């Protein structure tokens, strides 16, 4: 996952899941997340509203599906890298939902 391809709210979620500071501008946050990923920090469960998270992920996958359908290249273009990073982020969010509330596991698994 390339933090520099994520939106600010996505970076903040990823930082929270690694118990890292969420203070700073977008560049600082992306650099911090990049370091956290390189250091392979353990991921912790983030408290979330399960219904909102599932809606967020559903909407995210729908948007990415539309973006994917418009790609003509077979190469890993910056657009493809951006989509890959966002897919990984959505999967991380769904895994967090499953860890936070086991009753939502089936709904989350259906999206993955």
N, C-alpha and C positions, 0 to 999 in steps of 0.2 A: 504494500500500500504506500503510495506516494502522498505524504501529507500536504504537499504543495498543490495537489490536484483536488483537495477537499474544500468545502465551504467552512466558514468560521464555526458554525454550530456543530458541524461534524467533527472538526478538530477538537473542540471543547469536550464533546462527548468522549472521544478517544483519550484525551488527557485525563479526564475524570476517571475513566476505567483503569488508568495506570497510576492513580493517586498523585498526579503531577499538577503543578500550578496552572491555573487557567487565566492568569493575569498577563496582560501585554497586548500588543497589536498583532494583527494577523501573521505578519512575518515571524515575530517572536514565537507565537503559538505553533506555527508550522515547524520551525526549527526545533522547538522543544519536543514536539511529537516525534520528529525524525530521530532525535537522540534517544528518546524513550524506546522507539522501535529497534534501533541499533543495539541498545543495551539489553534488549529482550526482557523488559520489565514485566513482572507478573501482572495479569489483568485481574481486577476485582469486580464484583457485581455492583452496578450502579442502580440506585433506587429510581424506578421509573413508573409512570402511569402506563400500564400494559396496553390498554386500548389505544392510547395516543401513539405509543411506539409502533404497534402493529399497523395503524393507519399511516404513520410516517413511512414505514418500510414499504408498505403496499404502494403508496404514491411514488416513492423513490424508484421501485422496480418498474412501475408503469412508465415513468419518465425515461429511465435508462433504456427500456425496451424500444421506445420511440427513437431515441438517439442511436441505438445500435442499428436499427433498420435503415438509417440513412448513411451508414458507413459503406463506402465502396472499396476502400483499400484493404489489402491483406497484410499490410505492415503494421507494426506497433507505433502508430502515429501518436502525437500528444493527445488527441481526442480519445483514442483507444486506451491509452494509459490512464486518462482521467476517468473513463467509464469503469475500468478494472478497479481502480482505487475506490470508487464509490460503491461498487458491488461488494468489495471486501468490507467496507465500512457498514453497509446494510446487514451483511451476514454477522458482523460483530455485534450489532445492535440486537439482532434476533437471538443470538446466543446469550446475550445479556438478559433478554426477556425470559428465556427458558430457565436460566439460572435463578432469576429473581422470583419467578412464579411458575412452578412446575405444571400448573394447570393450563398454561398457555403453550406448552411444548408442542402439541399437535398443530396448533395454528401457526406457530413459528416455523416448524418443520415443513409445513405445506408451502411456505413461501421460499424456503431454501431449496 
